[in-house]
Amino acid sequence: MSSNEYHFVTHWRVDATAEEVADILGDVAALPVWWPSVYLDVSVTDPGGENGVGKSASLYTKGWLPYSLRWSFRVTEANYPHGFVLEAFGDLAGRGEWKLVQDGKAVTIEYDWRIRADKPLLEKLSFIFKPIFAANHRWAMARGEESLKLELRRRRAIIPSEKAAVPDPPGPTFPHNLKYPRVKATA
């Protein structure tokens, strides 16, 4: 594995159905609403087919480090509600696979992310800063799990006071450096 190649496996466990989680993860345009600490802007460029294969999006993302990434993905395989596979290209290039397994009243979620950092800054500095870049990914995924749990609560809220009681998801770091304002979770 070259210095700018990464392999991350993330595990989450949430009280939900696989369908609930698949619906949230599959709603790519809503990522900046429920996971704003990482997804600053998303543009769906192709809605894909009935099962989601072919869905494509352009993304503007960041973690806790003061750099951002512009990349895109295309869904290459889908097995609703058990997960999907995507191909990434741009500042990040590679393959990601979401796996969702119902386990009683909970869902175990695994994200297997094999990528190459092609953004010039990351490509050139990976040999020195690889542990810091890996920590940045772990931070981003921890915010994702936290934000997913909040989004599940928000979507399950029946009356406005229940919805209002759900805290906003954690926002991005270094907000003064961002091109895009934070989007408030609504609806």
C-alpha atoms as a printed R data frame, in Angstrom:
    type eleno elety resid chain resno       x      y       z
1   ATOM     1    CA   MET     A     1   0.000  0.000   0.000
2   ATOM     2    CA   SER     A     2   1.502  3.327  -1.033
3   ATOM     3    CA   SER     A     3   1.617  6.179   1.457
4   ATOM     4    CA   ASN     A     4  -1.461  7.909  -0.012
5   ATOM     5    CA   GLU     A     5  -3.628  4.758   0.097
6   ATOM     6    CA   TYR     A     6  -5.933  4.154   3.038
7   ATOM     7    CA   HIS     A     7  -8.153  1.333   4.232
8   ATOM     8    CA   PHE     A     8 -10.677  2.115   6.958
9   ATOM     9    CA   VAL     A     9 -13.335 -0.164   8.416
10  ATOM    10    CA   THR     A    10 -15.888  1.586  10.604
11  ATOM    11    CA   HIS     A    11 -18.516 -0.125  12.766
12  ATOM    12    CA   TRP     A    12 -21.670  1.521  14.071
13  ATOM    13    CA   ARG     A    13 -24.618  0.075  15.965
14  ATOM    14    CA   VAL     A    14 -27.913  1.956  16.169
15  ATOM    15    CA   ASP     A    15 -31.393  1.140  17.449
16  ATOM    16    CA   ALA     A    16 -33.285  1.136  14.167
17  ATOM    17    CA   THR     A    17 -34.391 -1.011  11.283
18  ATOM    18    CA   ALA     A    18 -32.137 -1.635   8.320
19  ATOM    19    CA   GLU     A    19 -34.748  0.102   6.169
20  ATOM    20    CA   GLU     A    20 -34.600  3.283   8.287
21  ATOM    21    CA   VAL     A    21 -30.807  3.425   8.055
22  ATOM    22    CA   ALA     A    22 -30.760  2.548   4.340
23  ATOM    23    CA   ASP     A    23 -33.275  5.327   3.645
24  ATOM    24    CA   ILE     A    24 -31.142  7.890   5.481
25  ATOM    25    CA   LEU     A    25 -27.846  6.809   3.886
26  ATOM    26    CA   GLY     A    26 -29.510  6.610   0.471
27  ATOM    27    CA   ASP     A    27 -30.854 10.172   0.690
28  ATOM    28    CA   VAL     A    28 -27.591 11.671  -0.531
29  ATOM    29    CA   ALA     A    29 -28.953 15.201  -0.931
30  ATOM    30    CA   ALA     A    30 -29.796 15.291   2.813
31  ATOM    31    CA   LEU     A    31 -26.229 14.546   3.987
32  ATOM    32    CA   PRO     A    32 -25.457 18.241   4.696
33  ATOM    33    CA   VAL     A    33 -28.598 18.414   6.846
34  ATOM    34    CA   TRP     A    34 -28.048 15.419   9.115
35  ATOM    35    CA   TRP     A    35 -24.211 15.064   8.885
36  ATOM    36    CA   PRO     A    36 -23.106 18.716   8.538
37  ATOM    37    CA   SER     A    37 -19.823 18.212  10.380
38  ATOM    38    CA   VAL     A    38 -18.518 16.430   7.263
39  ATOM    39    CA   TYR     A    39 -20.837 17.063   4.303
40  ATOM    40    CA   LEU     A    40 -20.765 20.766   3.489
41  ATOM    41    CA   ASP     A    41 -22.420 20.548   0.074
42  ATOM    42    CA   VAL     A    42 -23.844 17.733  -2.038
43  ATOM    43    CA   SER     A    43 -25.184 17.834  -5.561
44  ATOM    44    CA   VAL     A    44 -26.916 14.743  -6.938
45  ATOM    45    CA   THR     A    45 -25.788 14.529 -10.556
46  ATOM    46    CA   ASP     A    46 -27.719 11.355 -11.507
47  ATOM    47    CA   PRO     A    47 -30.594  9.863  -9.484
48  ATOM    48    CA   GLY     A    48 -29.730  6.368 -10.714
49  ATOM    49    CA   GLY     A    49 -32.103  3.497 -11.300
50  ATOM    50    CA   GLU     A    50 -34.911  2.116  -9.177
51  ATOM    51    CA   ASN     A    51 -32.567  0.272  -6.808
52  ATOM    52    CA   GLY     A    52 -30.076  3.163  -6.626
53  ATOM    53    CA   VAL     A    53 -27.436  1.747  -8.968
54  ATOM    54    CA   GLY     A    54 -26.002  4.575 -11.018
55  ATOM    55    CA   LYS     A    55 -26.857  7.250  -8.457
56  ATOM    56    CA   SER     A    56 -24.068  9.826  -8.642
57  ATOM    57    CA   ALA     A    57 -23.214 12.860  -6.555
58  ATOM    58    CA   SER     A    58 -20.566 15.559  -6.260
59  ATOM    59    CA   LEU     A    59 -19.481 16.321  -2.705
60  ATOM    60    CA   TYR     A    60 -17.664 19.026  -0.784
61  ATOM    61    CA   THR     A    61 -16.504 17.548   2.540
62  ATOM    62    CA   LYS     A    62 -14.136 18.087   5.454
63  ATOM    63    CA   GLY     A    63 -13.215 16.659   8.821
64  ATOM    64    CA   TRP     A    64 -11.698 18.393  11.842
65  ATOM    65    CA   LEU     A    65  -8.498 19.269   9.994
66  ATOM    66    CA   PRO     A    66  -8.519 22.623   8.142
67  ATOM    67    CA   TYR     A    67  -8.695 21.269   4.597
68  ATOM    68    CA   SER     A    68 -11.633 20.286   2.434
69  ATOM    69    CA   LEU     A    69 -12.138 17.682  -0.269
70  ATOM    70    CA   ARG     A    70 -14.026 17.765  -3.543
71  ATOM    71    CA   TRP     A    71 -14.941 14.348  -4.793
72  ATOM    72    CA   SER     A    72 -17.750 12.414  -6.421
73  ATOM    73    CA   PHE     A    73 -19.196  8.960  -6.204
74  ATOM    74    CA   ARG     A    74 -21.333  6.580  -8.227
75  ATOM    75    CA   VAL     A    75 -23.293  3.687  -6.718
76  ATOM    76    CA   THR     A    76 -22.143  0.517  -8.485
77  ATOM    77    CA   GLU     A    77 -24.089 -2.107  -6.490
78  ATOM    78    CA   ALA     A    78 -27.168 -1.947  -4.285
79  ATOM    79    CA   ASN     A    79 -28.943 -4.494  -2.110
80  ATOM    80    CA   TYR     A    80 -31.658 -2.520  -0.327
81  ATOM    81    CA   PRO     A    81 -31.877 -2.447   2.679
82  ATOM    82    CA   HIS     A    82 -28.654 -4.346   3.309
83  ATOM    83    CA   GLY     A    83 -26.258 -1.818   1.819
84  ATOM    84    CA   PHE     A    84 -24.583 -0.544  -1.295
85  ATOM    85    CA   VAL     A    85 -21.187 -0.116  -2.937
86  ATOM    86    CA   LEU     A    86 -19.850  3.118  -4.351
87  ATOM    87    CA   GLU     A    87 -16.935  4.137  -6.519
88  ATOM    88    CA   ALA     A    88 -15.260  7.419  -5.536
89  ATOM    89    CA   PHE     A    89 -13.220  9.745  -7.722
90  ATOM    90    CA   GLY     A    90 -11.728 13.220  -7.420
91  ATOM    91    CA   ASP     A    91  -9.692 14.236  -4.356
92  ATOM    92    CA   LEU     A    92 -10.489 10.739  -3.051
93  ATOM    93    CA   ALA     A    93 -10.540  7.737  -5.376
94  ATOM    94    CA   GLY     A    94 -11.520  4.200  -4.519
95  ATOM    95    CA   ARG     A    95 -14.349  2.056  -3.236
96  ATOM    96    CA   GLY     A    96 -16.711  2.231  -0.287
97  ATOM    97    CA   GLU     A    97 -19.123 -0.429   0.880
98  ATOM    98    CA   TRP     A    98 -21.941  0.062   3.387
99  ATOM    99    CA   LYS     A    99 -23.243 -3.174   4.970
100 ATOM   100    CA   LEU     A   100 -26.347 -3.143   7.162
101 ATOM   101    CA   VAL     A   101 -27.381 -6.179   9.221
102 ATOM   102    CA   GLN     A   102 -30.516 -6.296  11.360
103 ATOM   103    CA   ASP     A   103 -29.702 -7.646  14.828
104 ATOM   104    CA   GLY     A   104 -32.896 -7.673  16.855
105 ATOM   105    CA   LYS     A   105 -33.999 -4.080  17.400
106 ATOM   106    CA   ALA     A   106 -30.610 -2.748  16.303
107 ATOM   107    CA   VAL     A   107 -28.708 -2.494  13.051
108 ATOM   108    CA   THR     A   108 -25.006 -3.212  12.829
109 ATOM   109    CA   ILE     A   109 -23.434 -1.039  10.190
110 ATOM   110    CA   GLU     A   110 -20.045 -1.548   8.599
111 ATOM   111    CA   TYR     A   111 -18.379  0.871   6.226
112 ATOM   112    CA   ASP     A   112 -15.360 -0.525   4.377
113 ATOM   113    CA   TRP     A   113 -13.534  2.393   2.693
114 ATOM   114    CA   ARG     A   114 -10.505  1.714   0.473
115 ATOM   115    CA   ILE     A   115  -9.304  4.958  -0.980
116 ATOM   116    CA   ARG     A   116  -6.371  6.801  -2.397
117 ATOM   117    CA   ALA     A   117  -5.911 10.463  -1.503
118 ATOM   118    CA   ASP     A   118  -5.382 12.177  -4.840
119 ATOM   119    CA   LYS     A   119  -5.688 15.768  -3.592
120 ATOM   120    CA   PRO     A   120  -2.156 17.095  -4.148
121 ATOM   121    CA   LEU     A   121  -1.687 18.250  -0.539
122 ATOM   122    CA   LEU     A   122  -2.758 14.878   0.889
123 ATOM   123    CA   GLU     A   123  -0.907 12.879  -1.730
124 ATOM   124    CA   LYS     A   124   2.371 14.689  -0.991
125 ATOM   125    CA   LEU     A   125   2.037 14.724   2.808
126 ATOM   126    CA   SER     A   126   0.540 11.270   3.418
127 ATOM   127    CA   PHE     A   127   3.933  9.690   4.050
128 ATOM   128    CA   ILE     A   128   4.388 12.001   7.062
129 ATOM   129    CA   PHE     A   129   0.840 12.724   8.219
130 ATOM   130    CA   LYS     A   130  -0.910  9.403   7.523
131 ATOM   131    CA   PRO     A   131  -1.750  8.830  11.234
132 ATOM   132    CA   ILE     A   132  -3.241 12.330  11.482
133 ATOM   133    CA   PHE     A   133  -5.271 11.860   8.293
134 ATOM   134    CA   ALA     A   134  -6.498  8.504   9.671
135 ATOM   135    CA   ALA     A   135  -7.507 10.204  12.950
136 ATOM   136    CA   ASN     A   136  -9.399 12.796  10.886
137 ATOM   137    CA   HIS     A   137 -11.359  9.979   9.205
138 ATOM   138    CA   ARG     A   138 -12.166  8.346  12.564
139 ATOM   139    CA   TRP     A   139 -13.386 11.723  13.876
140 ATOM   140    CA   ALA     A   140 -15.616 12.180  10.805
141 ATOM   141    CA   MET     A   141 -17.117  8.715  11.161
142 ATOM   142    CA   ALA     A   142 -17.761  9.199  14.886
143 ATOM   143    CA   ARG     A   143 -19.684 12.384  14.021
144 ATOM   144    CA   GLY     A   144 -21.578 10.324  11.432
145 ATOM   145    CA   GLU     A   145 -22.732  7.772  13.994
146 ATOM   146    CA   GLU     A   146 -23.741 10.528  16.421
147 ATOM   147    CA   SER     A   147 -25.564 12.407  13.661
148 ATOM   148    CA   LEU     A   148 -27.317  9.263  12.384
149 ATOM   149    CA   LYS     A   149 -28.744  8.596  15.856
150 ATOM   150    CA   LEU     A   150 -30.031 12.181  16.037
151 ATOM   151    CA   GLU     A   151 -31.523 11.933  12.537
152 ATOM   152    CA   LEU     A   152 -33.342  8.726  13.491
153 ATOM   153    CA   ARG     A   153 -34.831 10.526  16.508
154 ATOM   154    CA   ARG     A   154 -35.800 13.497  14.359
155 ATOM   155    CA   ARG     A   155 -37.460 11.367  11.679
156 ATOM   156    CA   ARG     A   156 -39.387  9.371  14.286
157 ATOM   157    CA   ALA     A   157 -40.704 12.479  16.045
158 ATOM   158    CA   ILE     A   158 -44.455 12.699  15.657
159 ATOM   159    CA   ILE     A   159 -45.324 16.076  17.088
160 ATOM   160    CA   PRO     A   160 -43.430 19.355  16.665
161 ATOM   161    CA   SER     A   161 -42.331 19.480  20.323
162 ATOM   162    CA   GLU     A   162 -40.673 16.044  19.956
163 ATOM   163    CA   LYS     A   163 -38.856 17.213  16.833
164 ATOM   164    CA   ALA     A   164 -37.807 20.445  18.544
165 ATOM   165    CA   ALA     A   165 -36.356 18.435  21.453
166 ATOM   166    CA   VAL     A   166 -33.839 16.694  19.172
167 ATOM   167    CA   PRO     A   167 -30.511 18.562  19.283
168 ATOM   168    CA   ASP     A   168 -28.942 19.746  16.062
169 ATOM   169    CA   PRO     A   169 -26.200 17.467  14.737
170 ATOM   170    CA   PRO     A   170 -22.613 18.582  15.344
171 ATOM   171    CA   GLY     A   171 -21.533 21.202  12.838
172 ATOM   172    CA   PRO     A   172 -18.302 21.587  10.914
173 ATOM   173    CA   THR     A   173 -15.047 22.670  12.503
174 ATOM   174    CA   PHE     A   174 -13.375 25.896  11.407
175 ATOM   175    CA   PRO     A   175 -16.682 27.434  10.234
176 ATOM   176    CA   HIS     A   176 -14.987 30.744   9.375
177 ATOM   177    CA   ASN     A   177 -13.092 28.940   6.594
178 ATOM   178    CA   LEU     A   178 -16.147 27.406   4.966
179 ATOM   179    CA   LYS     A   179 -17.633 28.495   1.702
180 ATOM   180    CA   TYR     A   180 -21.053 27.054   2.598
181 ATOM   181    CA   PRO     A   181 -23.151 28.014   5.644
182 ATOM   182    CA   ARG     A   182 -24.456 25.311   7.936
183 ATOM   183    CA   VAL     A   183 -27.902 23.997   6.970
184 ATOM   184    CA   LYS     A   184 -30.346 23.651   9.886
185 ATOM   185    CA   ALA     A   185 -32.098 20.284  10.215
186 ATOM   186    CA   THR     A   186 -35.770 20.730   9.342
187 ATOM   187    CA   ALA     A   187 -38.808 18.761   8.254
